[in-house]
Amino acid sequence: MTGQKGKVYLVGAGPSDVAYLTVRAQQLLAQAEVLVYDALVDGRLLHLVPLNCCLFDVGKRGGRPSIKQAEIDRLLVEQCQQGKQVVRLKSGDPFIFGRCGSEIESLLAAGCPFEVVPGISSALAAPLFAGIPLTDPVLSRCFAVLSGHDPAELDWETLSGIDTLVILMGGRYLAEIVDRLQRYGRSPKTPVAVIRWAGHPQQQVWTGELGNIVQVTAGVSLSPAVIAIGEVVGLRPYLLSGDSGCKVAIEIEDDLKFDTENPQPQISIAVTNTEDSRSIDFQQISASLLPSRSDKERLLPLAGKTILVTRSVGQSGEFGDLLQQAGAKVIEMPALSIGPPSSWESLDGAIANLRTFHWLILTSTNGVDYFFERLQAQGKDARALATLKIAVVGKKTAQRLQQHSVTPDFIPPDFVADSLVANFPEQLPGQKILFPRVETGGREVLVQELTAQGAVVVEVSAYQSQCPTDIPPEAFDALQRKAVDAVTFASSKTVQCFDRLVQASLPPDVLEGVCIASIGPQTSKTCQQLLGRVDVEAKEYTLEGLLKALMEI
């Protein structure tokens, strides 16, 4: 989109999962030159932008220091005036308690064109994710959506008379909200649901009444949460059952302790019949009704585990998906940012003389992407590689190469660079090898071993990797609270950057009790050097192998 006039797109990302992104939003992300995104935006959406897209995290979460709104306004104007196509990505819908007004005023004042792209608001989606309809012909003829972050500013006398209330940003003010509603006549028996991380694999739902919901959620972090209040909450067991007749729904607290201190936990059982709707509370139900911890683990081997994934920006999504499918809560901490090299001169020169090489070696998906980007920049395509043989390290690298309609001639059996030299299919003396690689900190051992065996290796800078300047808020908070069960590393560089970031901002014992998981021997060596240990190493040096290793501990 280079050369076009700049424009800012104020885009709603939807409630959580990438599956609820609109087609228009997906198209804009695929074309974005600049992405300015909020804290609650699903991290997997960052993988939909081009590799050379500039990313700006402007999220505001948890009372941590964050960028001022005036600075965000100025950033949007500056990027647009540089002729960039800017996507301002907001969770939910841009105009449901977003700050679009300020941003649009700044864009208008600067003469910057803009477009607003709607998104699905969590106010609508979260109750449905929890099985709660917002309207009903009898129980709810209307509903209101409100922000709960400043309860004193709301007209509670009016709100108390509305059938159904949906409250965003109200988790920390739950006690004040229920007090004000009851003060203005709302019955303490009014059903309430608190939905945390709606739509995520780690979604939690607490149900109760105005009179007891504060006690039900005592001691639990409720951010980010959507609160639904009204008689329609009582329809939840019926909707979740999926058919007619007698419905039985057992509500078990997600954070319930499975230990001897809680042998008789309280469970609410709602029995609903099409002819006689009623709710029955059993205060003491035998613990035999509860699934044991081992039962849960057999269903999802990583259930209850929080795993911090350290990968390059834009490359952790697929692994995160695999972990979530195994039941884990995933927190992404990009430990590398990937970008173009300081100069294209060496790579462009090599591409202009491809016929002089015997082999092309590619050891990462980044190497593949940037090599083909420069190939196309010179007006060439895969046909220019006809005289070359190609070796790749790793399944993912091979798959990325095949996306360019090229099949590698050789993949070493152990998916590591050392194996490439040991199993090289031809005699190395006299072979001239082109090796597009990271600008600094790459595979020096591979080059040394190839050269020692008589090959002529031409190294060219295809991309560069840098350490981010800070830890994302969610990852910082989880590490600080010791809420992480495992940290995964897929390269030595991610270990180095992680160690640098942690040493700069967190206490030295932050990894105490945390499982350190490595994708392979070289990464494990760096873990030992910098972190003092490695607890899990993949037997097959792939992301799938790393997942399997985590599932076996």
C-alpha positions in Angstrom: 0.0 0.0 0.0 3.1 2.2 -0.3 2.5 5.5 -2.1 -1.1 5.8 -1.1 -2.4 8.6 0.9 -2.5 7.8 4.6 -5.7 6.8 6.4 -6.7 5.6 9.8 -9.1 2.8 10.4 -10.8 2.6 13.8 -11.5 -1.1 13.9 -13.5 -3.2 16.4 -11.7 -6.5 17.2 -14.7 -8.2 18.7 -15.0 -9.8 22.1 -12.0 -12.1 22.2 -11.4 -15.0 19.8 -10.1 -14.3 16.4 -13.1 -16.3 15.1 -15.4 -13.3 15.9 -13.4 -10.8 13.8 -15.3 -9.3 10.9 -14.3 -9.9 7.3 -13.6 -6.2 6.8 -11.4 -6.0 9.9 -9.4 -9.0 8.7 -8.9 -7.4 5.3 -7.6 -4.2 6.9 -5.2 -6.1 9.2 -3.8 -7.9 6.2 -3.0 -4.5 4.6 -1.9 -2.6 7.6 1.4 -0.7 7.7 0.9 0.4 11.3 -1.1 -1.3 14.0 -2.0 0.6 17.2 -3.8 -1.9 19.5 -5.3 -2.1 23.0 -4.5 -4.4 25.9 -7.6 -6.7 25.6 -7.1 -7.4 21.9 -6.6 -11.1 21.3 -2.8 -11.5 20.7 -3.4 -13.9 17.8 -4.8 -10.9 15.8 -1.2 -9.5 15.7 -0.3 -12.5 13.5 -2.7 -11.3 10.7 -0.6 -8.2 9.9 2.3 -8.1 7.4 5.8 -8.9 8.7 6.9 -5.3 8.1 3.9 -3.8 9.9 4.9 -1.4 12.8 3.2 -2.4 16.1 2.3 0.0 18.9 0.9 -1.4 22.1 -1.1 1.4 23.8 -3.1 -0.8 26.1 -4.3 0.4 29.5 -4.6 -2.4 32.1 -4.5 -3.0 35.8 -3.3 0.4 37.1 0.1 0.0 35.4 1.7 3.1 33.9 0.3 3.5 30.4 0.4 5.8 27.4 -1.8 8.9 27.7 -4.7 9.3 25.4 -3.3 12.6 24.0 -0.2 10.6 23.0 -2.3 8.0 21.2 -4.1 10.8 19.4 -0.8 12.3 18.3 0.6 8.9 17.2 -2.4 8.2 14.9 -2.0 11.7 13.3 1.8 11.3 12.9 1.6 7.9 11.2 -1.3 9.0 9.0 0.6 12.1 7.9 3.5 9.9 6.9 1.2 8.3 4.3 0.7 5.1 6.3 -2.4 2.9 6.4 -3.0 2.8 10.1 -5.3 0.3 11.9 -6.4 1.4 15.4 -7.5 -1.9 16.8 -9.9 -1.8 19.8 -11.4 -4.7 21.7 -15.2 -5.2 21.2 -16.8 -2.3 19.3 -14.9 1.0 18.9 -17.7 3.1 20.2 -18.8 1.0 23.2 -16.9 2.8 25.9 -13.9 3.4 23.7 -12.1 6.6 23.3 -12.9 7.1 19.6 -14.2 10.6 20.2 -10.9 12.1 21.2 -9.1 10.2 18.4 -11.5 11.3 15.7 -11.3 15.0 16.9 -7.6 14.9 16.5 -7.8 13.3 13.1 -10.3 15.8 11.9 -8.3 18.7 13.2 -5.2 17.4 11.3 -7.2 16.7 8.1 -6.5 13.0 8.3 -9.0 10.7 6.6 -10.5 7.9 8.7 -13.1 5.1 8.7 -14.9 3.4 11.6 -15.3 -0.4 11.3 -17.8 -1.9 13.8 -17.0 -4.9 16.0 -19.0 -7.3 18.1 -19.2 -5.8 21.6 -18.5 -8.0 24.7 -21.7 -6.4 26.1 -23.6 -8.5 23.6 -21.3 -11.5 23.2 -20.2 -12.3 26.8 -23.7 -13.1 28.1 -24.3 -15.4 25.1 -21.0 -17.1 25.7 -22.3 -17.8 29.2 -25.7 -19.0 28.0 -27.6 -15.9 29.0 -30.1 -14.1 26.6 -30.3 -10.4 27.0 -34.0 -10.3 26.1 -37.0 -12.5 26.7 -40.7 -12.0 25.9 -41.6 -12.3 29.5 -38.5 -11.7 31.6 -36.6 -9.0 29.8 -38.3 -6.6 27.3 -35.3 -4.2 27.4 -31.7 -4.1 28.6 -29.1 -1.4 29.3 -25.3 -1.4 28.8 -23.3 0.7 31.2 -19.7 1.2 32.3 -19.1 0.4 35.9 -15.7 2.1 36.4 -17.4 5.1 38.1 -20.6 4.0 39.8 -21.2 7.4 41.5 -21.8 9.0 38.1 -24.8 6.8 37.1 -28.5 7.2 37.7 -29.1 4.1 39.8 -32.7 5.0 40.6 -33.5 4.7 36.8 -31.2 1.8 36.2 -32.7 -0.3 39.0 -36.0 -0.4 37.1 -34.6 -1.8 33.8 -35.2 -5.5 33.3 -31.6 -6.5 32.4 -28.3 -4.7 33.0 -25.0 -5.4 31.3 -22.0 -3.8 33.1 -18.6 -3.5 31.6 -15.4 -2.6 33.6 -17.3 -3.1 36.9 -15.4 -6.0 38.5 -13.6 -4.0 41.1 -16.8 -2.1 41.9 -19.1 -5.1 42.2 -19.9 -4.5 45.9 -20.8 -0.9 45.3 -22.9 -1.7 42.2 -25.1 -4.3 44.0 -25.4 -2.0 47.1 -26.7 0.8 45.0 -29.2 -1.4 43.1 -30.6 -2.8 46.3 -30.8 0.7 47.8 -33.0 1.7 45.0 -35.4 -1.2 45.3 -33.9 -4.1 43.3 -34.6 -7.4 45.0 -31.6 -9.1 46.6 -32.9 -12.3 45.0 -32.2 -10.8 41.5 -30.0 -13.3 39.6 -26.4 -12.1 38.7 -23.7 -13.6 36.5 -20.1 -12.5 36.4 -18.3 -13.6 33.2 -14.5 -13.3 33.2 -12.5 -13.6 30.0 -15.6 -14.2 28.0 -15.0 -16.3 24.9 -11.5 -17.3 25.9 -10.5 -20.9 26.7 -10.1 -19.8 30.3 -13.6 -18.2 30.5 -15.0 -18.4 34.0 -18.6 -17.8 35.1 -19.8 -17.1 38.6 -23.6 -17.0 39.3 -25.5 -15.9 42.3 -27.9 -13.2 43.4 -27.6 -9.5 44.3 -27.6 -10.5 47.9 -24.7 -13.0 47.7 -22.7 -12.4 44.5 -20.0 -10.4 46.4 -19.5 -13.4 48.7 -19.5 -15.9 45.8 -16.7 -14.0 44.1 -14.7 -13.0 47.2 -10.9 -13.2 46.8 -11.1 -13.7 43.0 -9.7 -11.3 40.4 -12.7 -10.3 38.2 -10.8 -8.4 35.5 -11.7 -8.4 32.7 -15.4 -9.1 33.4 -18.9 -8.5 32.1 -21.6 -8.5 34.7 -25.2 -9.5 33.8 -28.0 -8.7 36.2 -31.6 -9.7 35.7 -34.1 -12.5 35.6 -32.7 -13.8 32.3 -29.6 -15.0 34.1 -31.9 -17.7 35.5 -32.4 -19.0 32.0 -28.8 -20.1 31.8 -29.2 -23.8 32.8 -32.1 -24.1 30.3 -30.1 -22.6 27.4 -27.0 -24.6 28.1 -28.9 -27.9 28.2 -29.7 -27.6 24.5 -33.1 -29.3 24.3 -36.6 -29.5 26.0 -37.8 -31.6 28.8 -36.2 -31.8 32.3 -33.0 -29.8 32.5 -30.3 -30.3 35.2 -27.3 -28.0 35.3 -24.6 -28.2 37.9 -22.7 -25.0 38.6 -19.3 -25.8 40.0 -16.9 -23.0 40.9 -13.9 -23.0 38.5 -11.5 -22.1 41.3 -12.8 -24.8 43.6 -10.0 -26.4 45.7 -9.9 -30.2 45.3 -8.4 -31.0 48.7 -9.2 -32.3 52.1 -10.0 -28.8 53.4 -13.1 -28.7 51.2 -14.6 -32.2 51.3 -18.2 -30.9 51.0 -18.3 -27.9 48.7 -21.6 -26.2 48.0 -23.1 -26.7 44.6 -26.2 -25.0 43.2 -28.3 -27.3 41.1 -31.1 -25.8 39.0 -33.8 -28.2 37.9 -36.0 -26.7 35.1 -39.1 -28.4 33.7 -41.1 -27.2 30.8 -44.3 -27.4 32.9 -43.0 -26.3 36.3 -39.9 -24.1 36.3 -38.2 -23.9 39.7 -34.8 -23.6 41.2 -33.6 -25.9 44.1 -30.5 -25.2 46.2 -28.8 -28.1 47.8 -26.4 -26.7 50.4 -24.5 -30.0 51.0 -24.0 -32.3 48.0 -21.7 -35.3 48.2 -18.2 -34.5 46.8 -18.6 -37.7 44.8 -20.6 -35.6 42.3 -17.5 -33.5 41.6 -14.9 -34.5 38.9 -11.6 -35.2 40.5 -8.5 -33.4 39.5 -7.2 -36.5 37.7 -10.5 -36.6 35.7 -10.0 -33.1 34.5 -6.4 -33.7 33.6 -7.3 -36.8 31.5 -9.8 -34.7 29.6 -7.3 -31.8 29.0 -3.7 -32.6 30.0 -2.8 -28.9 30.6 -6.0 -27.9 32.3 -5.4 -25.4 35.1 -1.8 -24.6 33.8 -0.7 -21.1 32.8 2.0 -21.1 30.2 4.1 -18.1 29.1 5.1 -18.4 25.5 8.2 -16.5 24.4 8.5 -16.3 20.6 9.0 -13.6 18.0 6.3 -11.0 17.6 3.7 -12.4 15.3 4.9 -16.0 15.5 3.5 -17.4 18.8 -0.1 -17.8 17.6 -0.1 -21.4 16.3 1.8 -22.7 19.3 -0.6 -20.8 21.6 -3.5 -22.4 19.9 -2.1 -25.9 20.4 -1.5 -25.1 24.1 -5.1 -23.8 24.5 -6.5 -26.9 22.9 -4.7 -28.9 25.5 -6.4 -26.8 28.2 -3.7 -24.3 29.1 -4.2 -20.6 29.7 -1.7 -19.0 27.4 0.1 -15.7 28.0 2.1 -14.4 25.1 5.4 -12.6 25.8 7.1 -11.6 22.5 10.8 -11.9 23.3 12.0 -10.9 19.8 11.0 -8.3 17.2 11.8 -9.2 13.6 12.5 -6.6 10.9 14.5 -5.9 7.8 18.3 -5.9 8.0 20.2 -2.6 8.2 21.0 -3.1 4.5 19.7 -5.2 1.7 23.0 -4.9 -0.2 24.5 -8.4 0.5 21.2 -10.3 0.0 20.4 -8.4 -3.2 23.9 -9.1 -4.5 23.6 -12.8 -3.8 20.1 -13.0 -5.5 21.6 -11.3 -8.6 24.2 -14.1 -8.8 22.1 -17.2 -7.8 23.5 -19.3 -10.6 26.9 -19.2 -9.0 25.6 -21.2 -5.9 25.1 -24.9 -5.5 22.9 -24.9 -2.4 20.6 -22.5 -0.6 20.2 -23.1 3.2 17.2 -21.7 5.1 17.0 -22.3 8.8 13.9 -20.3 9.8 10.5 -19.1 8.5 11.9 -15.5 8.8 14.7 -16.4 6.5 12.2 -17.8 4.0 9.9 -14.8 4.1 12.6 -12.1 3.7 14.5 -14.0 1.1 11.4 -14.3 -1.1 10.5 -10.7 -0.4 13.8 -9.6 -1.9 13.5 -12.1 -4.7 10.2 -10.5 -5.7 11.6 -7.0 -5.3 14.1 -7.9 -8.0 11.3 -9.0 -10.3 12.1 -12.7 -9.8 10.1 -15.7 -8.5 10.7 -19.3 -7.6 11.9 -20.1 -11.1 15.1 -18.2 -10.3 16.0 -21.1 -8.0 15.9 -23.8 -10.7 19.7 -24.3 -10.6 19.9 -24.5 -6.9 19.3 -27.3 -4.4 17.6 -26.2 -1.1 18.1 -27.4 2.4 15.9 -26.3 5.3 16.0 -26.9 9.0 12.7 -27.7 10.6 9.2 -28.7 9.5 7.8 -25.1 9.8 10.6 -23.8 7.6 9.8 -26.5 5.0 6.0 -25.7 5.2 6.7 -21.9 4.7 8.9 -22.7 1.7 6.2 -24.8 0.2 3.8 -21.8 0.5 6.1 -20.3 -2.1 5.5 -23.4 -4.3 9.0 -24.7 -3.6 9.8 -28.1 -2.1 13.1 -28.5 -0.3 15.6 -31.0 -1.5 16.8 -31.9 2.0 15.5 -31.7 5.6 17.8 -33.1 8.3 16.1 -35.8 10.4 16.5 -34.1 13.8 15.3 -30.6 12.8 18.4 -28.9 14.1 21.3 -27.3 12.3 23.9 -29.7 13.6 22.0 -32.6 12.0 22.1 -30.7 8.7 25.9 -30.9 8.6 26.1 -34.5 9.8 23.5 -35.8 7.3 24.2 -33.5 4.3 23.3 -35.5 1.2 26.4 -34.5 -0.9 30.1 -34.2 -0.3 30.8 -30.7 1.1 34.2 -29.9 -0.3 33.8 -27.4 -3.2 30.1 -26.7 -2.6 29.2 -23.0 -2.7 26.4 -22.4 -0.2 24.2 -19.3 0.1 23.0 -18.8 3.7 20.5 -15.9 4.3 20.4 -15.5 8.0 19.7 -13.1 10.9 22.0 -10.1 10.8 23.6 -10.8 14.2 23.6 -13.7 16.7 22.8 -16.4 14.1 24.0 -20.0 13.6 27.8 -19.4 13.8 28.4 -23.1 14.6 26.6 -24.2 11.4 28.8 -22.0 9.3 32.0 -23.1 11.1 31.2 -26.8 10.6 30.3 -26.4 6.9 33.5 -24.4 6.3 35.6 -26.9 8.2 34.4 -29.6 5.9 35.4 -27.7 2.8 32.3 -25.8 1.8 32.3 -22.2 0.8 29.6 -20.5 2.8 28.3 -17.0 1.8 26.4 -15.5 4.7 24.0 -12.6 3.9 21.8 -10.6 6.2 18.2 -11.3 5.4 16.5 -9.9 8.6 17.4 -8.7 12.0 16.0 -9.7 15.4 16.0 -7.3 18.4 14.9 -7.5 22.0 11.7 -5.6 22.9 12.1 -2.8 25.3 9.6 -4.0 27.9 7.4 -6.9 29.0 3.7 -6.8 28.0 1.5 -5.9 31.0 -0.3 -9.3 31.2 3.0 -11.2 31.2 4.5 -8.8 33.7 1.6 -9.2 36.1 1.5 -13.0 35.8 5.3 -13.3 36.5 5.1 -10.8 39.3 2.2 -12.6 41.0 4.0 -16.0 40.4 0.9 -17.1 38.4 2.9 -18.8 35.7 3.5 -22.6 35.7 5.8 -22.9 32.7 7.8 -20.7 30.3 8.6 -22.0 26.8 11.6 -21.1 24.7 12.0 -21.9 21.0 15.4 -20.4 20.4 18.5 -19.2 22.2 17.8 -15.6 21.3 14.4 -15.7 23.0 16.1 -17.0 26.2 18.7 -14.1 26.0 16.0 -11.4 25.5 13.7 -12.9 28.1 16.6 -12.9 30.6 17.5 -9.3 29.8 13.9 -8.1 30.2 13.3 -10.0 33.5 16.6 -8.9 35.0 15.7 -5.3 34.2 12.3 -5.2 35.9 11.5 -8.2 38.0 12.9 -9.8 41.2 15.6 -12.4 40.9 13.4 -15.2 42.2 10.7 -14.7 39.6 11.2 -18.1 38.0 11.3 -20.0 41.3 8.9 -23.0 40.9 8.3 -22.2 37.2 9.0 -25.0 34.7 11.5 -23.9 32.0 10.8 -25.7 28.8 13.1 -25.8 25.8 12.6 -26.8 22.2 16.0 -28.4 21.7 19.7 -28.8 22.8 21.0 -25.5 21.7 18.2 -23.6 23.4 18.6 -25.8 26.5 22.3 -24.8 26.7 21.4 -21.1 26.7 18.8 -21.8 29.4 21.4 -23.4 31.5 23.9 -20.6 31.0 21.5 -17.7 31.7 18.6 -19.1 33.8 20.6 -21.8 35.6 18.5 -24.8 34.6 16.1 -26.4 32.1 13.3 -28.6 33.3 11.8 -29.9 30.0 13.3 -30.5 26.6 11.4 -31.6 23.6 12.4 -35.0 22.2 11.4 -33.9 18.7 12.8 -30.4 18.2 9.5 -28.8 17.0 6.7 -26.9 18.6 4.6 -30.0 18.5 7.4 -31.8 20.3 7.6 -29.1 22.9 3.8 -29.4 23.4 4.1 -33.1 23.9 6.9 -32.7 26.4 4.9 -30.3 28.4 1.9 -32.6 28.4 4.0 -35.5 29.8 5.3 -33.7 32.9 
